[in-house]
Amino acid sequence: MHGPASTRELPAEAQGELRLGYLWLIALTAALGGLLFGYDWVVIGGAKPFYEAYFHLHSERLVGWANSCALIGCFLGAVTAGPCSKRFGRKPVLIASALLFTVSSLLTGWSHHFVDFIAWRIIGGVAIGLASNVSPMYIAEISPAAWRGRLVSLNQLGIVLGILFAQIANWRIAEKIPADITASAMAASWNAQYGWRWMFTAVAVPGLLFFFSAPFLPESPRWLVEKRKDAQAAEVLRRIGGEQYSQRVVASIRKTMAGTQPSGTWRDLRAPAARKLVLVGIALAVLQQGSGINILFNYAEEVYRSAGYGLDAILLNIVVTGAINLLFTLVAMFLVDRFGRRRLMIFGCAAIAACDIAASFAYRAHLHGFWVLAMTFCAIACYAMTLAPVTWVLITEIFPNRVRAYGVSIAVAALWVSSFLLTYTFPMLNQWLGTGGTFLIYAGICIAGVALVALAVPESQGRSLEDMDSSL
């Protein structure tokens, strides 16, 4: 295990040569991919009762399909992101995701047929899959070791801000709906005819911002060295940390690639050491989704309605969950480079399991209202400062430079497969087991996660990607 990086290990920082303003600017720009990911992923939660009324969705199967279909696109985008970012670079993939976000949000919002709605949601999912793969990987590859945890966590901060913006937009756009409104009146309401459309359309604004700012990002220096463009990589690193830092990092990257093919392939992941890392990456991705927290974003209406809240209170509760998510993500950015990845993950799994068990007990004991709200808020807080950001940090750190694009691609694809299964199965589990029984399943997954992290996850705090590469 390694403790926090000292200034002796990082000459650029010690000499004050790091251009932190420039470093944060490019990391924040890349994190716009996370913001769009968060908005496009969660906006459906507030729009759900209104587009369901518009399209006359009544069966659990259609409800689950409408709510989870974008995750098919997320999987396709994640699988595609690896080879595309490997061949063309990280920056072009970020630009492509920005374009897809903008176009798909507009056309989802103004779909008049359910088939069109599904198709554009899937294409929006492709954009999420691309951004969720490449944004954190790009930030990790431009970041010095001592700052990497915080800077990669900016991607999660972007996701959280996107979630909060979506929740606020849904709350402010939706007109007040009486609690006893009939299905026919709901279908004829402004919310069902137009409100949900503007909820989806709003994401086009940050989408255009990302599309026009991404071309100004420098390319990843790790990718440039891999493509034997050492001079370009050195220039990028020089702008980040000065001449000595640039020379040292380029030499370190080149050393880790010595004696290997200049560009890795999918086949390289079948080597025993790489295969173990792939399994760890997949397990971390499945654990993050299996904790069940994302149900509180995608199915907030059902969870809080089961706890006795009306529609207006539900929309307000959703905004509060977003605010808690944001606050504790900021806490995570302070902790991740100080306390280490493993300790945060173990604490998070244990704390979320306890919250899920308590929420299950509250549902089974019919302690509705405040008790369910308190437990879900606590679970979101624990998730936001542990599993949510740290999983993305670890996934981008554990793979060697040469195969990072492919390894991250597989791990993120596994995340979206597990997210699809979580989202698609919740209505059926909720019907068969009740909300209390469903939360117990998620608690069991978190308990298993404690053992997984303790036994299989390496600590990467304060270590450069090349140091991780050599030791792994």
C-alpha positions as CSV (number, residue, x, y, z in Angstrom):
1,M,0.0,0.0,0.0
2,H,1.1,3.5,-0.7
3,G,0.2,6.6,1.3
4,P,-0.4,10.1,0.0
5,A,2.1,11.3,-2.5
6,S,4.8,13.6,-1.1
7,T,6.2,16.6,-2.8
8,R,9.5,14.8,-3.1
9,E,7.8,12.3,-5.4
10,L,6.3,15.1,-7.5
11,P,8.9,17.6,-8.5
12,A,6.5,19.7,-10.6
13,E,4.2,20.3,-7.7
14,A,7.1,20.9,-5.3
15,Q,8.6,23.6,-7.5
16,G,5.2,25.2,-8.1
17,E,5.4,24.5,-11.8
18,L,2.0,22.9,-12.2
19,R,-0.4,25.2,-14.0
20,L,-3.4,24.2,-11.8
21,G,-5.7,26.8,-13.4
22,Y,-5.1,25.2,-16.9
23,L,-5.3,21.7,-15.5
24,W,-8.7,22.4,-13.8
25,L,-10.0,24.1,-16.9
26,I,-9.4,21.1,-19.2
27,A,-10.7,18.7,-16.5
28,L,-13.9,20.8,-16.0
29,T,-14.4,20.9,-19.8
30,A,-14.1,17.1,-20.1
31,A,-16.4,16.8,-17.1
32,L,-19.2,18.4,-19.1
33,G,-19.6,14.9,-20.6
34,G,-20.4,13.8,-17.0
35,L,-22.9,16.6,-16.6
36,L,-24.7,15.6,-19.8
37,F,-24.6,12.0,-18.8
38,G,-26.2,12.8,-15.4
39,Y,-29.0,15.0,-16.9
40,D,-29.9,12.7,-19.8
41,W,-29.9,9.7,-17.5
42,V,-32.1,11.1,-14.7
43,V,-34.4,13.4,-16.6
44,I,-36.6,10.5,-17.3
45,G,-37.5,10.1,-13.6
46,G,-39.4,13.3,-13.4
47,A,-40.9,13.1,-17.0
48,K,-42.0,9.5,-16.4
49,P,-45.7,10.0,-15.2
50,F,-46.3,12.4,-18.0
51,Y,-44.9,10.6,-21.1
52,E,-46.5,7.4,-19.7
53,A,-49.9,9.2,-19.8
54,Y,-49.1,10.6,-23.3
55,F,-48.1,7.2,-24.7
56,H,-50.7,5.3,-22.7
57,L,-48.2,3.0,-21.0
58,H,-50.0,0.7,-18.5
59,S,-48.1,-2.6,-18.2
60,E,-45.0,-3.1,-16.0
61,R,-43.2,-4.4,-19.1
62,L,-43.7,-1.3,-21.2
63,V,-43.0,1.0,-18.2
64,G,-39.7,-0.9,-17.5
65,W,-38.8,-0.8,-21.2
66,A,-39.4,2.9,-21.6
67,N,-37.3,3.6,-18.4
68,S,-34.4,1.3,-19.2
69,C,-34.1,1.3,-23.1
70,A,-31.5,4.1,-23.0
71,L,-29.2,1.6,-21.1
72,I,-29.0,-0.5,-24.3
73,G,-27.5,2.5,-26.0
74,C,-25.2,3.1,-23.0
75,F,-23.9,-0.4,-23.4
76,L,-23.3,0.1,-27.2
77,G,-21.6,3.4,-26.5
78,A,-19.3,1.9,-23.9
79,V,-18.3,-1.0,-26.1
80,T,-17.7,1.4,-29.0
81,A,-15.8,3.9,-27.0
82,G,-12.8,1.6,-26.4
83,P,-11.8,0.9,-29.9
84,C,-12.8,4.4,-31.1
85,S,-10.8,6.2,-28.5
86,K,-7.9,3.8,-29.1
87,R,-7.8,4.5,-32.8
88,F,-8.9,8.2,-33.1
89,G,-8.0,9.6,-29.7
90,R,-10.0,10.6,-26.7
91,K,-10.9,14.1,-27.9
92,P,-12.9,13.1,-31.1
93,V,-15.0,10.7,-29.1
94,L,-15.9,13.4,-26.6
95,I,-16.9,15.7,-29.5
96,A,-19.0,12.9,-31.0
97,S,-20.8,12.3,-27.7
98,A,-21.6,16.0,-27.4
99,L,-23.2,16.0,-30.8
100,L,-25.3,12.9,-30.0
101,F,-26.4,14.4,-26.7
102,T,-27.7,17.5,-28.4
103,V,-29.5,15.8,-31.3
104,S,-31.0,13.0,-29.3
105,S,-32.4,15.2,-26.6
106,L,-34.2,17.4,-29.1
107,L,-35.7,14.5,-31.0
108,T,-36.6,12.5,-27.8
109,G,-38.5,15.5,-26.5
110,W,-40.5,16.0,-29.7
111,S,-41.3,12.4,-30.5
112,H,-44.9,11.8,-31.2
113,H,-44.8,8.0,-31.4
114,F,-43.5,5.6,-28.8
115,V,-41.2,3.8,-31.2
116,D,-39.5,7.1,-32.1
117,F,-39.2,7.9,-28.4
118,I,-37.5,4.6,-27.7
119,A,-35.2,5.0,-30.7
120,W,-33.9,8.4,-29.7
121,R,-33.6,7.4,-26.0
122,I,-31.3,4.6,-27.2
123,I,-29.2,7.0,-29.3
124,G,-29.0,9.3,-26.3
125,G,-27.8,6.3,-24.3
126,V,-25.0,5.8,-26.9
127,A,-23.9,9.4,-26.0
128,I,-24.0,8.5,-22.3
129,G,-21.9,5.3,-23.0
130,L,-19.3,7.3,-24.9
131,A,-19.0,10.1,-22.3
132,S,-19.1,7.7,-19.3
133,N,-16.2,5.8,-20.7
134,V,-13.9,8.6,-22.2
135,S,-14.5,11.6,-19.9
136,P,-13.1,10.0,-16.7
137,M,-10.4,8.2,-18.6
138,Y,-9.3,11.4,-20.3
139,I,-9.1,13.3,-17.0
140,A,-7.1,10.5,-15.4
141,E,-4.6,10.5,-18.3
142,I,-4.0,14.3,-18.1
143,S,-3.8,14.4,-14.3
144,P,-0.7,14.3,-12.0
145,A,-0.8,11.5,-9.4
146,A,-1.4,13.8,-6.4
147,W,-4.4,15.4,-8.1
148,R,-5.9,12.5,-10.0
149,G,-8.5,11.4,-7.5
150,R,-9.9,14.9,-7.2
151,L,-9.8,15.7,-10.9
152,V,-11.4,12.4,-11.9
153,S,-14.0,13.0,-9.3
154,L,-14.9,16.1,-11.2
155,N,-16.5,13.8,-13.7
156,Q,-18.8,12.5,-10.9
157,L,-19.4,16.1,-9.8
158,G,-20.5,16.8,-13.4
159,I,-22.8,13.8,-13.2
160,V,-24.3,15.0,-9.9
161,L,-24.8,18.5,-11.2
162,G,-26.5,17.1,-14.3
163,I,-28.8,15.0,-12.1
164,L,-29.6,18.1,-9.9
165,F,-30.2,20.3,-13.0
166,A,-32.6,17.6,-14.4
167,Q,-34.4,17.3,-11.1
168,I,-34.8,21.1,-10.8
169,A,-35.9,21.4,-14.4
170,N,-38.5,18.7,-13.9
171,W,-39.8,20.3,-10.8
172,R,-40.0,23.8,-12.3
173,I,-41.4,22.8,-15.7
174,A,-44.1,20.5,-14.3
175,E,-47.4,22.3,-13.6
176,K,-49.1,21.5,-10.3
177,I,-51.1,18.3,-10.5
178,P,-54.0,17.4,-8.1
179,A,-53.3,14.2,-6.1
180,D,-56.6,12.7,-7.2
181,I,-56.3,13.4,-10.9
182,T,-57.8,10.8,-13.2
183,A,-55.8,9.0,-15.9
184,S,-57.8,10.7,-18.7
185,A,-57.3,14.1,-17.2
186,M,-53.6,13.4,-16.8
187,A,-53.2,12.4,-20.4
188,A,-54.9,15.7,-21.5
189,S,-52.9,17.9,-19.1
190,W,-50.2,20.4,-20.3
191,N,-47.5,18.2,-18.5
192,A,-48.5,15.1,-20.6
193,Q,-48.8,17.0,-23.9
194,Y,-45.8,19.4,-23.6
195,G,-44.1,19.5,-20.2
196,W,-42.2,16.3,-20.5
197,R,-41.0,17.4,-23.9
198,W,-39.3,20.5,-22.5
199,M,-37.7,18.4,-19.7
200,F,-35.8,16.4,-22.4
201,T,-35.1,19.3,-24.7
202,A,-33.4,21.4,-22.0
203,V,-30.2,19.2,-22.2
204,A,-29.5,20.6,-25.7
205,V,-28.1,23.8,-24.0
206,P,-25.2,22.1,-22.1
207,G,-24.9,19.8,-25.1
208,L,-24.1,22.7,-27.4
209,L,-21.7,24.2,-24.8
210,F,-19.8,20.9,-24.7
211,F,-19.8,20.5,-28.5
212,F,-18.2,23.9,-29.0
213,S,-15.7,23.7,-26.1
214,A,-14.4,20.1,-26.6
215,P,-12.4,20.9,-29.8
216,F,-10.2,23.2,-27.6
217,L,-9.1,20.3,-25.3
218,P,-5.6,19.0,-25.8
219,E,-5.3,15.3,-26.7
220,S,-4.4,12.8,-24.0
221,P,-0.6,12.7,-23.6
222,R,-0.7,8.9,-22.9
223,W,-2.5,8.3,-26.2
224,L,-0.1,10.5,-28.1
225,V,3.0,8.6,-26.7
226,E,1.3,5.3,-27.6
227,K,0.9,6.6,-31.2
228,R,4.6,7.7,-31.2
229,K,3.8,11.4,-31.1
230,D,6.1,12.1,-28.3
231,A,6.7,15.8,-29.2
232,Q,3.0,16.5,-29.1
233,A,2.6,14.7,-25.8
234,A,5.6,16.6,-24.4
235,E,4.0,19.9,-25.4
236,V,0.7,19.0,-23.7
237,L,2.5,18.0,-20.5
238,R,4.7,21.1,-20.7
239,R,1.6,23.3,-20.6
240,I,0.4,21.4,-17.5
241,G,3.7,21.1,-15.5
242,G,6.7,22.7,-17.1
243,E,9.7,21.3,-19.0
244,Q,11.1,18.9,-16.3
245,Y,7.6,17.5,-15.6
246,S,7.1,17.0,-19.3
247,Q,10.4,15.1,-19.9
248,R,9.9,12.9,-16.8
249,V,6.3,11.9,-17.6
250,V,7.0,11.2,-21.3
251,A,10.1,9.0,-20.3
252,S,8.0,7.2,-17.7
253,I,5.2,6.5,-20.2
254,R,7.6,5.3,-22.8
255,K,9.4,3.1,-20.3
256,T,6.1,1.2,-19.5
257,M,5.6,0.6,-23.2
258,A,9.2,-0.6,-23.8
259,G,9.3,-4.2,-25.1
260,T,5.6,-4.2,-26.0
261,Q,3.6,-3.6,-29.1
262,P,2.9,0.1,-29.5
263,S,-0.8,-0.4,-29.4
264,G,-2.7,-3.0,-27.4
265,T,-5.6,-5.1,-28.6
266,W,-8.6,-6.8,-27.1
267,R,-6.6,-10.0,-27.1
268,D,-4.1,-8.6,-24.6
269,L,-6.9,-8.6,-22.0
270,R,-6.8,-12.4,-22.1
271,A,-3.4,-12.5,-20.4
272,P,-3.7,-13.8,-16.8
273,A,-2.7,-10.5,-15.1
274,A,-4.9,-8.4,-17.4
275,R,-7.8,-10.9,-17.0
276,K,-7.8,-10.5,-13.3
277,L,-7.9,-6.7,-13.6
278,V,-10.8,-7.0,-16.0
279,L,-12.7,-9.1,-13.5
280,V,-12.0,-6.6,-10.8
281,G,-13.2,-3.7,-13.0
282,I,-16.4,-5.6,-13.9
283,A,-17.0,-6.4,-10.3
284,L,-16.6,-2.8,-9.2
285,A,-19.0,-1.6,-11.9
286,V,-21.6,-4.2,-11.0
287,L,-21.3,-3.3,-7.3
288,Q,-21.8,0.4,-7.9
289,Q,-25.1,-0.4,-9.7
290,G,-26.1,-3.3,-7.5
291,S,-26.2,-1.1,-4.5
292,G,-29.6,0.0,-5.8
293,I,-29.1,3.7,-5.3
294,N,-29.9,4.5,-8.9
295,I,-33.4,3.2,-8.3
296,L,-33.9,6.3,-6.1
297,F,-33.2,8.4,-9.2
298,N,-34.9,6.5,-11.9
299,Y,-37.9,5.3,-9.9
300,A,-38.1,8.0,-7.3
301,E,-41.9,8.4,-8.1
302,E,-42.7,4.8,-7.1
303,V,-40.3,4.7,-4.1
304,Y,-41.7,7.9,-2.6
305,R,-45.3,7.2,-3.6
306,S,-45.0,3.9,-1.7
307,A,-43.9,6.0,1.3
308,G,-47.1,8.0,1.2
309,Y,-46.1,11.2,-0.7
310,G,-48.1,13.0,-3.4
311,L,-46.7,14.0,-6.8
312,D,-45.8,17.6,-5.9
313,A,-44.0,16.4,-2.7
314,I,-42.3,13.7,-4.7
315,L,-40.8,16.2,-7.2
316,L,-39.6,18.3,-4.3
317,N,-38.1,15.3,-2.6
318,I,-36.3,14.4,-5.8
319,V,-34.7,17.9,-5.9
320,V,-33.5,17.4,-2.2
321,T,-31.9,14.1,-3.2
322,G,-30.0,15.9,-5.9
323,A,-28.8,18.5,-3.5
324,I,-27.6,15.9,-1.0
325,N,-25.9,14.1,-3.9
326,L,-24.1,17.2,-4.8
327,L,-23.0,18.1,-1.3
328,F,-21.5,14.7,-0.5
329,T,-19.8,14.5,-3.9
330,L,-17.9,17.6,-2.9
331,V,-17.0,15.9,0.4
332,A,-15.8,12.9,-1.7
333,M,-13.5,15.2,-3.7
334,F,-11.9,16.3,-0.4
335,L,-11.5,12.7,0.9
336,V,-10.5,10.6,-2.2
337,D,-6.8,11.7,-2.3
338,R,-6.5,11.8,1.5
339,F,-8.0,8.6,2.8
340,G,-7.5,6.2,-0.1
341,R,-9.9,4.4,-2.5
342,R,-10.2,1.1,-0.6
343,R,-11.2,2.6,2.7
344,L,-13.9,4.8,1.2
345,M,-15.3,1.9,-0.8
346,I,-15.4,-0.5,2.2
347,F,-17.1,2.2,4.3
348,G,-19.6,3.0,1.5
349,C,-20.6,-0.6,1.0
350,A,-21.2,-1.1,4.7
351,A,-23.1,2.2,5.2
352,I,-25.3,1.7,2.2
353,A,-26.1,-1.8,3.3
354,A,-27.2,-0.5,6.7
355,C,-29.4,2.2,5.1
356,D,-31.0,-0.3,2.7
357,I,-31.8,-2.7,5.7
358,A,-33.2,0.2,7.7
359,A,-35.3,1.4,4.7
360,S,-36.6,-2.2,4.2
361,F,-37.6,-2.4,7.9
362,A,-39.4,1.0,7.6
363,Y,-41.4,-0.2,4.6
364,R,-42.3,-3.5,6.3
365,A,-43.3,-1.8,9.5
366,H,-45.4,0.7,7.6
367,L,-43.2,3.6,8.9
368,H,-43.9,5.8,5.9
369,G,-43.0,9.4,5.3
370,F,-40.1,10.8,7.3
371,W,-38.5,7.4,8.1
372,V,-38.2,6.2,4.5
373,L,-37.1,9.7,3.4
374,A,-34.4,9.8,6.1
375,M,-33.0,6.4,5.1
376,T,-33.0,7.1,1.4
377,F,-31.3,10.5,2.0
378,C,-28.6,8.8,4.2
379,A,-28.0,6.1,1.5
380,I,-27.6,8.7,-1.2
381,A,-25.2,10.7,1.0
382,C,-23.0,7.6,1.6
383,Y,-23.2,6.6,-2.1
384,A,-22.2,10.1,-3.3
385,M,-19.0,10.2,-1.2
386,T,-17.9,6.6,-1.8
387,L,-19.1,4.2,-4.5
388,A,-20.3,6.9,-7.0
389,P,-17.0,8.7,-7.5
390,V,-14.5,6.2,-6.4
391,T,-15.7,3.5,-8.7
392,W,-15.0,5.7,-11.7
393,V,-11.5,6.7,-10.3
394,L,-10.5,3.0,-9.8
395,I,-11.8,1.9,-13.2
396,T,-9.6,4.5,-14.9
397,E,-6.6,3.7,-12.8
398,I,-6.2,-0.1,-12.6
399,F,-5.6,-0.8,-16.3
400,P,-2.1,-0.5,-17.9
401,N,-1.6,2.4,-20.4
402,R,-1.5,0.1,-23.4
403,V,-4.9,-1.5,-22.8
404,R,-6.6,1.1,-20.7
405,A,-9.1,2.1,-23.4
406,Y,-10.2,-1.6,-23.8
407,G,-10.2,-2.4,-20.1
408,V,-12.3,0.7,-19.2
409,S,-14.6,0.0,-22.1
410,I,-15.4,-3.5,-20.8
411,A,-15.8,-2.3,-17.2
412,V,-18.1,0.5,-18.2
413,A,-20.1,-1.8,-20.5
414,A,-20.6,-4.1,-17.5
415,L,-21.8,-1.1,-15.5
416,W,-24.4,-0.4,-18.1
417,V,-25.5,-4.0,-18.4
418,S,-26.0,-4.2,-14.6
419,S,-27.7,-0.8,-14.7
420,F,-30.1,-2.1,-17.3
421,L,-30.9,-5.2,-15.3
422,L,-31.4,-3.1,-12.1
423,T,-33.7,-0.6,-13.9
424,Y,-35.7,-3.1,-15.9
425,T,-36.3,-5.5,-13.0
426,F,-37.3,-3.0,-10.3
427,P,-41.0,-2.8,-11.3
428,M,-41.3,-6.6,-11.3
429,L,-39.3,-7.0,-8.0
430,N,-41.3,-4.2,-6.4
431,Q,-44.5,-6.0,-7.4
432,W,-43.3,-9.5,-6.3
433,L,-41.4,-8.7,-3.1
434,G,-42.6,-5.2,-2.2
435,T,-40.2,-2.2,-1.9
436,G,-38.9,-3.5,1.5
437,G,-37.9,-6.9,0.1
438,T,-36.3,-5.3,-2.9
439,F,-34.1,-3.1,-0.7
440,L,-32.9,-6.2,1.2
441,I,-31.6,-7.6,-2.1
442,Y,-29.6,-4.4,-2.7
443,A,-28.3,-4.6,0.9
444,G,-27.0,-8.1,0.3
445,I,-25.1,-7.0,-2.7
446,C,-23.4,-4.2,-0.7
447,I,-22.4,-6.7,2.0
448,A,-20.7,-8.8,-0.6
449,G,-19.0,-5.7,-1.9
450,V,-17.2,-5.2,1.4
451,A,-15.5,-8.6,0.9
452,L,-14.8,-7.9,-2.8
453,V,-13.0,-4.6,-2.1
454,A,-11.1,-5.9,0.9
455,L,-9.8,-8.9,-1.0
456,A,-9.3,-7.9,-4.6
457,V,-9.0,-4.1,-5.1
458,P,-5.5,-2.5,-5.1
459,E,-4.9,0.8,-3.5
460,S,-3.9,3.5,-6.0
461,Q,-3.8,6.6,-3.8
462,G,-0.9,8.9,-4.7
463,R,0.6,6.6,-7.4
464,S,1.2,7.6,-11.0
465,L,-0.5,5.6,-13.7
466,E,2.9,4.3,-14.8
467,D,3.7,3.2,-11.2
468,M,0.4,1.4,-11.2
469,D,1.2,-0.1,-14.6
470,S,4.5,-1.5,-13.4
471,S,3.2,-3.0,-10.2
472,L,0.1,-4.5,-11.7
